[in-house]
Amino acid sequence: MPVFKAHIPADRFSPQQKQALGSALPGALHEALGIPREDQFVIISDQPAGSLFLDPSYMGMNRSENAVIITVLFTAERPLADKRAVVRAICDNTVRALGISADDVFIALVPVPKENFSFGRGELRLAQN
């Protein structure tokens, strides 16, 4: 049920790399937590020049022009160990899919109560009542 938004610099990555990223992000959840691979909800957004800003050295990083921002709407109930495993897997898979440095992968987990997800038909299938 996680929803990924990957903001990537426009004209830096091939359609094949984008496709690889689209598979790599839910694949990270499968690898780290055993979430089914078909639980795939991914948006890849090309950001034109002058619209994606990541400080090149904040927190000791060495970011390049290939830096990406990935946000993940993620169930709030997950323990810290799961979040660490997911962030590591997302970073590793993104590095492999796009051929970039781990310093170029910024990830934000956005906690959402699981009952707030609708998978279709206007239904909150995971809500208790």
OpenMM code with the backbone's topology and positions (N, CA, C; nanometers):
from openmm import Vec3, app, unit

residues = "MET PRO VAL PHE LYS ALA HIS ILE PRO ALA ASP ARG PHE SER PRO GLN GLN LYS GLN ALA LEU GLY SER ALA LEU PRO GLY ALA LEU HIS GLU ALA LEU GLY ILE PRO ARG GLU ASP GLN PHE VAL ILE ILE SER ASP GLN PRO ALA GLY SER LEU PHE LEU ASP PRO SER TYR MET GLY MET ASN ARG SER GLU ASN ALA VAL ILE ILE THR VAL LEU PHE THR ALA GLU ARG PRO LEU ALA ASP LYS ARG ALA VAL VAL ARG ALA ILE CYS ASP ASN THR VAL ARG ALA LEU GLY ILE SER ALA ASP ASP VAL PHE ILE ALA LEU VAL PRO VAL PRO LYS GLU ASN PHE SER PHE GLY ARG GLY GLU LEU ARG LEU ALA GLN ASN".split()
positions = [
    Vec3(0.0789, -0.1201, 0.0000),
    Vec3(0.0000, 0.0000, 0.0000),
    Vec3(0.0830, 0.1263, 0.0000),
    Vec3(0.2141, 0.1213, 0.0198),
    Vec3(0.2910, 0.2450, 0.0102),
    Vec3(0.2777, 0.3080, -0.1278),
    Vec3(0.2807, 0.4390, -0.1298),
    Vec3(0.2756, 0.5150, -0.2540),
    Vec3(0.4080, 0.5894, -0.2661),
    Vec3(0.4747, 0.5678, -0.3775),
    Vec3(0.6035, 0.6319, -0.4030),
    Vec3(0.5859, 0.7487, -0.4981),
    Vec3(0.6554, 0.8576, -0.4691),
    Vec3(0.6709, 0.9685, -0.5616),
    Vec3(0.8200, 0.9914, -0.5766),
    Vec3(0.8702, 0.9710, -0.6968),
    Vec3(1.0115, 0.9934, -0.7246),
    Vec3(1.0237, 1.1173, -0.8115),
    Vec3(1.0861, 1.2191, -0.7580),
    Vec3(1.1104, 1.3435, -0.8306),
    Vec3(1.2530, 1.3361, -0.8833),
    Vec3(1.2651, 1.3308, -1.0156),
    Vec3(1.3960, 1.3123, -1.0772),
    Vec3(1.4244, 1.4275, -1.1728),
    Vec3(1.5526, 1.4621, -1.1925),
    Vec3(1.5838, 1.5684, -1.2873),
    Vec3(1.5482, 1.5247, -1.4302),
    Vec3(1.4806, 1.6122, -1.5023),
    Vec3(1.4398, 1.5824, -1.6400),
    Vec3(1.5617, 1.5635, -1.7290),
    Vec3(1.5459, 1.4775, -1.8260),
    Vec3(1.6464, 1.4555, -1.9313),
    Vec3(1.7778, 1.3966, -1.8795),
    Vec3(1.7755, 1.3355, -1.7632),
    Vec3(1.8971, 1.2723, -1.7106),
    Vec3(1.8921, 1.1198, -1.7203),
    Vec3(1.7708, 1.0656, -1.7216),
    Vec3(1.7572, 0.9200, -1.7168),
    Vec3(1.6748, 0.8702, -1.8354),
    Vec3(1.7136, 0.7544, -1.8847),
    Vec3(1.6466, 0.6954, -2.0005),
    Vec3(1.5113, 0.6364, -1.9600),
    Vec3(1.4244, 0.6112, -2.0584),
    Vec3(1.2990, 0.5425, -2.0269),
    Vec3(1.3223, 0.4067, -1.9588),
    Vec3(1.4290, 0.3377, -1.9969),
    Vec3(1.4605, 0.2090, -1.9346),
    Vec3(1.4984, 0.2265, -1.7872),
    Vec3(1.5735, 0.3310, -1.7568),
    Vec3(1.6098, 0.3575, -1.6173),
    Vec3(1.4857, 0.3930, -1.5353),
    Vec3(1.3952, 0.4709, -1.5945),
    Vec3(1.2720, 0.5060, -1.5244),
    Vec3(1.1872, 0.3820, -1.4984),
    Vec3(1.1788, 0.2946, -1.5984),
    Vec3(1.1054, 0.1691, -1.5804),
    Vec3(1.1697, 0.0854, -1.4705),
    Vec3(1.3020, 0.0809, -1.4702),
    Vec3(1.3736, 0.0058, -1.3665),
    Vec3(1.3449, 0.0649, -1.2285),
    Vec3(1.3403, 0.1978, -1.2185),
    Vec3(1.3092, 0.2617, -1.0906),
    Vec3(1.1662, 0.2299, -1.0488),
    Vec3(1.0737, 0.2328, -1.1447),
    Vec3(0.9348, 0.2001, -1.1151),
    Vec3(0.9173, 0.0610, -1.0574),
    Vec3(1.0018, -0.0314, -1.0961),
    Vec3(0.9992, -0.1668, -1.0399),
    Vec3(1.0827, -0.1773, -0.9131),
    Vec3(1.1903, -0.1001, -0.9083),
    Vec3(1.2845, -0.1093, -0.7954),
    Vec3(1.2237, -0.0608, -0.6648),
    Vec3(1.1383, 0.0412, -0.6710),
    Vec3(1.0831, 0.0968, -0.5468),
    Vec3(0.9915, -0.0031, -0.4757),
    Vec3(0.8886, -0.0589, -0.5394),
    Vec3(0.8106, -0.1605, -0.4693),
    Vec3(0.8924, -0.2873, -0.4422),
    Vec3(0.9914, -0.3137, -0.5270),
    Vec3(1.0802, -0.4274, -0.5021),
    Vec3(1.1539, -0.4124, -0.3705),
    Vec3(1.1880, -0.2897, -0.3343),
    Vec3(1.2556, -0.2646, -0.2063),
    Vec3(1.1664, -0.3042, -0.0896),
    Vec3(1.0382, -0.2766, -0.1007),
    Vec3(0.9453, -0.3146, 0.0063),
    Vec3(0.9340, -0.4660, 0.0170),
    Vec3(0.9355, -0.5314, -0.0974),
    Vec3(0.9299, -0.6780, -0.0962),
    Vec3(1.0557, -0.7360, -0.0302),
    Vec3(1.1702, -0.6837, -0.0694),
    Vec3(1.2965, -0.7331, -0.0148),
    Vec3(1.3088, -0.7058, 0.1351),
    Vec3(1.2727, -0.5860, 0.1772),
    Vec3(1.2932, -0.5460, 0.3169),
    Vec3(1.1866, -0.6005, 0.4106),
    Vec3(1.0607, -0.6071, 0.3635),
    Vec3(0.9497, -0.6396, 0.4543),
    Vec3(0.8587, -0.7516, 0.4056),
    Vec3(0.8863, -0.8058, 0.2873),
    Vec3(0.8011, -0.9127, 0.2362),
    Vec3(0.6670, -0.8649, 0.1828),
    Vec3(0.6534, -0.7354, 0.1566),
    Vec3(0.5298, -0.6814, 0.0997),
    Vec3(0.5172, -0.7340, -0.0432),
    Vec3(0.3985, -0.7775, -0.0834),
    Vec3(0.3833, -0.8342, -0.2187),
    Vec3(0.4302, -0.7381, -0.3275),
    Vec3(0.4966, -0.7931, -0.4290),
    Vec3(0.5488, -0.7115, -0.5386),
    Vec3(0.4373, -0.6373, -0.6129),
    Vec3(0.3190, -0.6969, -0.6171),
    Vec3(0.2095, -0.6321, -0.6898),
    Vec3(0.1495, -0.5137, -0.6142),
    Vec3(0.1934, -0.4907, -0.4918),
    Vec3(0.1527, -0.3729, -0.4150),
    Vec3(0.2366, -0.2568, -0.4678),
    Vec3(0.2029, -0.2129, -0.5894),
    Vec3(0.2869, -0.1188, -0.6634),
    Vec3(0.2081, 0.0057, -0.6990),
    Vec3(0.2462, 0.1161, -0.6360),
    Vec3(0.1858, 0.2459, -0.6627),
    Vec3(0.2996, 0.3473, -0.6698),
    Vec3(0.3399, 0.3818, -0.7910),
    Vec3(0.4597, 0.4626, -0.8124),
    Vec3(0.4303, 0.5763, -0.9098),
    Vec3(0.4741, 0.6957, -0.8745),
    Vec3(0.4693, 0.8117, -0.9633),
    Vec3(0.6132, 0.8573, -0.9837),
    Vec3(0.6549, 0.8675, -1.1085),
    Vec3(0.7867, 0.9213, -1.1394),
    Vec3(0.7643, 1.0545, -1.2105),
    Vec3(0.8184, 1.1580, -1.1527),
    Vec3(0.7946, 1.2930, -1.2009),
    Vec3(0.9261, 1.3570, -1.2442),
    Vec3(0.9345, 1.3881, -1.3751),
    Vec3(1.0512, 1.4592, -1.4274),
    Vec3(1.0410, 1.6058, -1.3881),
    Vec3(1.1435, 1.6555, -1.3254),
    Vec3(1.1475, 1.7954, -1.2819),
    Vec3(1.2381, 1.8741, -1.3758),
    Vec3(1.1837, 1.9768, -1.4408),
    Vec3(1.2668, 2.0555, -1.5324),
    Vec3(1.3784, 2.1286, -1.4584),
    Vec3(1.4788, 2.1684, -1.5338),
    Vec3(1.5905, 2.2444, -1.4760),
    Vec3(1.5359, 2.3637, -1.3986),
    Vec3(1.5932, 2.3862, -1.2835),
    Vec3(1.5518, 2.4987, -1.2013),
    Vec3(1.4321, 2.4715, -1.1124),
    Vec3(1.3919, 2.3447, -1.0997),
    Vec3(1.2766, 2.3164, -1.0144),
    Vec3(1.3014, 2.2056, -0.9123),
    Vec3(1.4214, 2.1533, -0.9061),
    Vec3(1.4564, 2.0497, -0.8085),
    Vec3(1.5806, 2.0977, -0.7344),
    Vec3(1.5657, 2.1220, -0.6059),
    Vec3(1.6748, 2.1802, -0.5287),
    Vec3(1.7125, 2.0894, -0.4123),
    Vec3(1.8339, 2.0405, -0.4127),
    Vec3(1.8894, 1.9625, -0.3031),
    Vec3(2.0261, 2.0216, -0.2729),
    Vec3(2.0473, 2.0620, -0.1499),
    Vec3(2.1776, 2.1162, -0.1145),
    Vec3(2.2838, 2.0108, -0.1427),
    Vec3(2.3912, 2.0463, -0.2122),
    Vec3(2.4897, 1.9466, -0.2525),
    Vec3(2.5688, 1.8841, -0.1382),
    Vec3(2.5746, 1.9493, -0.0222),
    Vec3(2.6599, 1.8952, 0.0838),
    Vec3(2.5914, 1.8818, 0.2199),
    Vec3(2.4629, 1.9105, 0.2284),
    Vec3(2.3935, 1.9031, 0.3574),
    Vec3(2.4072, 1.7637, 0.4173),
    Vec3(2.4338, 1.7585, 0.5471),
    Vec3(2.4521, 1.6351, 0.6239),
    Vec3(2.5717, 1.5525, 0.5746),
    Vec3(2.6725, 1.6213, 0.5195),
    Vec3(2.7949, 1.5540, 0.4781),
    Vec3(2.7857, 1.4788, 0.3467),
    Vec3(2.6832, 1.5067, 0.2670),
    Vec3(2.6671, 1.4378, 0.1385),
    Vec3(2.7503, 1.5057, 0.0310),
    Vec3(2.7672, 1.4334, -0.0785),
    Vec3(2.8340, 1.4861, -0.1969),
    Vec3(2.7388, 1.4630, -0.3142),
    Vec3(2.6332, 1.5457, -0.3201),
    Vec3(2.5282, 1.5267, -0.4203),
    Vec3(2.5698, 1.5835, -0.5555),
    Vec3(2.5203, 1.5171, -0.6593),
    Vec3(2.5485, 1.5594, -0.7964),
    Vec3(2.4217, 1.6152, -0.8608),
    Vec3(2.4298, 1.6437, -0.9883),
    Vec3(2.3138, 1.6903, -1.0648),
    Vec3(2.2113, 1.5799, -1.0863),
    Vec3(2.2438, 1.4561, -1.0481),
    Vec3(2.1530, 1.3426, -1.0633),
    Vec3(2.0702, 1.3157, -0.9385),
    Vec3(2.0800, 1.4008, -0.8388),
    Vec3(2.0111, 1.3771, -0.7120),
    Vec3(1.8602, 1.3703, -0.7316),
    Vec3(1.7972, 1.2804, -0.6557),
    Vec3(1.6529, 1.2578, -0.6633),
    Vec3(1.5916, 1.2705, -0.5241),
    Vec3(1.4626, 1.3026, -0.5224),
    Vec3(1.3866, 1.3047, -0.3977),
    Vec3(1.2781, 1.1995, -0.4101),
    Vec3(1.2733, 1.1077, -0.3140),
    Vec3(1.1712, 1.0037, -0.3122),
    Vec3(1.0904, 1.0182, -0.1843),
    Vec3(0.9605, 1.0364, -0.2006),
    Vec3(0.8716, 1.0371, -0.0846),
    Vec3(0.7884, 0.9099, -0.0888),
    Vec3(0.7607, 0.8575, 0.0301),
    Vec3(0.6866, 0.7335, 0.0410),
    Vec3(0.5755, 0.7518, 0.1436),
    Vec3(0.4515, 0.7404, 0.0985),
    Vec3(0.3397, 0.7346, 0.1927),
    Vec3(0.3409, 0.5927, 0.2470),
    Vec3(0.3600, 0.5792, 0.3767),
    Vec3(0.3950, 0.4518, 0.4391),
    Vec3(0.3098, 0.4354, 0.5641),
    Vec3(0.2686, 0.3147, 0.5950),
    Vec3(0.1836, 0.2953, 0.7125),
    Vec3(0.2538, 0.3396, 0.8400),
    Vec3(0.1835, 0.4172, 0.9185),
    Vec3(0.2391, 0.4770, 1.0399),
    Vec3(0.2711, 0.3734, 1.1471),
    Vec3(0.2127, 0.2567, 1.1366),
    Vec3(0.2281, 0.1558, 1.2420),
    Vec3(0.3621, 0.0827, 1.2393),
    Vec3(0.4425, 0.1049, 1.1404),
    Vec3(0.5692, 0.0317, 1.1271),
    Vec3(0.6709, 0.0743, 1.2323),
    Vec3(0.7432, -0.0231, 1.2901),
    Vec3(0.8493, 0.0116, 1.3862),
    Vec3(0.9722, 0.0698, 1.3154),
    Vec3(1.0568, 0.1341, 1.3933),
    Vec3(1.1766, 0.1987, 1.3405),
    Vec3(1.2657, 0.1003, 1.2636),
    Vec3(1.2775, -0.0224, 1.3107),
    Vec3(1.3617, -0.1210, 1.2411),
    Vec3(1.3112, -0.1448, 1.0984),
    Vec3(1.1794, -0.1503, 1.0800),
    Vec3(1.1230, -0.1661, 0.9459),
    Vec3(1.1537, -0.0444, 0.8597),
    Vec3(1.1410, 0.0736, 0.9171),
    Vec3(1.1677, 0.1960, 0.8418),
    Vec3(1.3136, 0.2013, 0.7979),
    Vec3(1.4024, 0.1618, 0.8856),
    Vec3(1.5455, 0.1602, 0.8493),
    Vec3(1.5715, 0.0610, 0.7358),
    Vec3(1.5103, -0.0564, 0.7450),
    Vec3(1.5295, -0.1578, 0.6414),
    Vec3(1.4741, -0.1100, 0.5070),
    Vec3(1.3594, -0.0449, 0.5095),
    Vec3(1.2976, 0.0041, 0.3867),
    Vec3(1.3816, 0.1151, 0.3246),
    Vec3(1.4264, 0.2104, 0.4040),
    Vec3(1.5064, 0.3203, 0.3511),
    Vec3(1.6358, 0.2668, 0.2893),
    Vec3(1.6989, 0.1717, 0.3530),
    Vec3(1.8222, 0.1124, 0.2984),
    Vec3(1.7923, 0.0430, 0.1659),
    Vec3(1.6861, -0.0355, 0.1600),
    Vec3(1.6520, -0.1078, 0.0369),
    Vec3(1.6130, -0.0113, -0.0751),
    Vec3(1.5373, 0.0933, -0.0427),
    Vec3(1.5004, 0.1934, -0.1437),
    Vec3(1.6260, 0.2587, -0.2002),
    Vec3(1.7170, 0.2980, -0.1139),
    Vec3(1.8410, 0.3612, -0.1586),
    Vec3(1.9204, 0.2664, -0.2479),
    Vec3(1.9420, 0.1445, -0.2024),
    Vec3(2.0202, 0.0479, -0.2801),
    Vec3(1.9570, 0.0215, -0.4167),
    Vec3(1.8251, 0.0035, -0.4189),
    Vec3(1.7571, -0.0255, -0.5448),
    Vec3(1.7579, 0.0947, -0.6391),
    Vec3(1.7469, 0.2144, -0.5841),
    Vec3(1.7506, 0.3347, -0.6660),
    Vec3(1.8891, 0.3539, -0.7273),
    Vec3(1.9919, 0.3306, -0.6484),
    Vec3(2.1299, 0.3396, -0.6982),
    Vec3(2.1491, 0.2432, -0.8156),
    Vec3(2.1000, 0.1197, -0.8006),
    Vec3(2.1141, 0.0207, -0.9081),
    Vec3(2.0313, 0.0591, -1.0310),
    Vec3(1.9084, 0.1050, -1.0103),
    Vec3(1.8190, 0.1353, -1.1224),
    Vec3(1.8666, 0.2548, -1.2037),
    Vec3(1.9164, 0.3571, -1.1361),
    Vec3(1.9530, 0.4810, -1.2050),
    Vec3(2.1024, 0.4983, -1.2269),
    Vec3(2.1840, 0.4157, -1.1602),
    Vec3(2.3285, 0.4293, -1.1748),
    Vec3(2.3820, 0.5557, -1.1104),
    Vec3(2.3265, 0.5920, -0.9952),
    Vec3(2.3687, 0.7136, -0.9254),
    Vec3(2.4327, 0.6771, -0.7920),
    Vec3(2.4872, 0.7761, -0.7264),
    Vec3(2.5492, 0.7585, -0.5956),
    Vec3(2.4419, 0.7512, -0.4868),
    Vec3(2.4719, 0.6804, -0.3805),
    Vec3(2.3809, 0.6770, -0.2654),
    Vec3(2.3630, 0.8159, -0.2051),
    Vec3(2.4615, 0.9028, -0.2194),
    Vec3(2.4493, 1.0410, -0.1716),
    Vec3(2.3407, 1.1178, -0.2479),
    Vec3(2.3061, 1.0703, -0.3673),
    Vec3(2.2080, 1.1381, -0.4521),
    Vec3(2.0638, 1.0948, -0.4248),
    Vec3(2.0423, 1.0111, -0.3241),
    Vec3(1.9080, 0.9581, -0.2970),
    Vec3(1.8577, 1.0136, -0.1644),
    Vec3(1.7653, 1.1088, -0.1729),
    Vec3(1.6995, 1.1643, -0.0548),
    Vec3(1.5634, 1.0961, -0.0430),
    Vec3(1.5334, 1.0419, 0.0759),
    Vec3(1.4095, 0.9677, 0.0983),
    Vec3(1.3365, 1.0265, 0.2175),
    Vec3(1.2065, 1.0468, 0.2018),
    Vec3(1.1221, 1.0898, 0.3130),
    Vec3(1.0071, 0.9906, 0.3273),
    Vec3(0.9995, 0.9261, 0.4431),
    Vec3(0.8848, 0.8404, 0.4742),
    Vec3(0.7775, 0.9280, 0.5364),
    Vec3(0.6593, 0.9233, 0.4796),
    Vec3(0.5477, 1.0031, 0.5297),
    Vec3(0.4481, 0.9070, 0.5930),
    Vec3(0.4373, 0.9068, 0.7265),
    Vec3(0.3490, 0.8095, 0.7918),
    Vec3(0.2015, 0.8425, 0.7707),
    Vec3(0.1268, 0.7403, 0.7345),
    Vec3(-0.0169, 0.7528, 0.7112),
    Vec3(-0.0852, 0.6347, 0.7809),
    Vec3(-0.1891, 0.6595, 0.8615),
    Vec3(-0.2626, 0.5468, 0.9195),
    Vec3(-0.3167, 0.4574, 0.8071),
    Vec3(-0.3031, 0.3266, 0.8223),
    Vec3(-0.3392, 0.2364, 0.7135),
    Vec3(-0.4853, 0.2458, 0.6729),
    Vec3(-0.5730, 0.2889, 0.7636),
    Vec3(-0.7142, 0.3004, 0.7267),
    Vec3(-0.7397, 0.4187, 0.6330),
    Vec3(-0.6385, 0.5002, 0.6052),
    Vec3(-0.6552, 0.6153, 0.5168),
    Vec3(-0.6254, 0.5838, 0.3701),
    Vec3(-0.5978, 0.4585, 0.3361),
    Vec3(-0.5701, 0.4204, 0.1980),
    Vec3(-0.6948, 0.3603, 0.1339),
    Vec3(-0.7281, 0.4084, 0.0137),
    Vec3(-0.8325, 0.3465, -0.0671),
    Vec3(-0.7657, 0.2906, -0.1916),
    Vec3(-0.7883, 0.1641, -0.2196),
    Vec3(-0.7274, 0.0987, -0.3347),
    Vec3(-0.8179, 0.1044, -0.4573),
    Vec3(-0.9347, 0.1619, -0.4403),
    Vec3(-1.0301, 0.1751, -0.5492),
    Vec3(-1.1723, 0.1639, -0.4970),
    Vec3(-1.2681, 0.1951, -0.5843),
    Vec3(-1.4109, 0.1871, -0.5542),
    Vec3(-1.4548, 0.2770, -0.4396),
    Vec3(-1.3700, 0.3709, -0.3992),
    Vec3(-1.4059, 0.4603, -0.2905),
    Vec3(-1.4211, 0.3905, -0.1573),
    Vec3(-1.3483, 0.2784, -0.1394),
    Vec3(-1.3593, 0.1999, -0.0161),
    Vec3(-1.2299, 0.2070, 0.0634),
    Vec3(-1.2443, 0.2129, 0.1943),
    Vec3(-1.1293, 0.2060, 0.2851),
    Vec3(-1.1223, 0.0638, 0.3378),
    Vec3(-1.0642, -0.0231, 0.2600),
    Vec3(-1.0636, -0.1666, 0.2900),
    Vec3(-0.9880, -0.2049, 0.4165),
    Vec3(-0.8952, -0.1226, 0.4582),
    Vec3(-0.8161, -0.1574, 0.5770),
    Vec3(-0.8703, -0.0930, 0.7044),
    Vec3(-0.9785, -0.0167, 0.6930),
    Vec3(-1.0405, 0.0445, 0.8111),
    Vec3(-1.1097, -0.0635, 0.8940),
    Vec3(-1.1028, -0.0502, 1.0246),
    Vec3(-1.1610, -0.1508, 1.1145),
    Vec3(-1.3125, -0.1527, 1.1097),
    Vec3(-1.3765, -0.0404, 1.1011),
    Vec3(-1.5236, -0.0338, 1.0998),
    Vec3(-1.5723, 0.0519, 0.9870),
] * unit.nanometer
topology = app.Topology()
chain = topology.addChain("A")
for resn in residues:
    res = topology.addResidue(resn, chain)
    for name in ("N", "CA", "C"):
        topology.addAtom(name, app.Element.getBySymbol(name[0]), res)
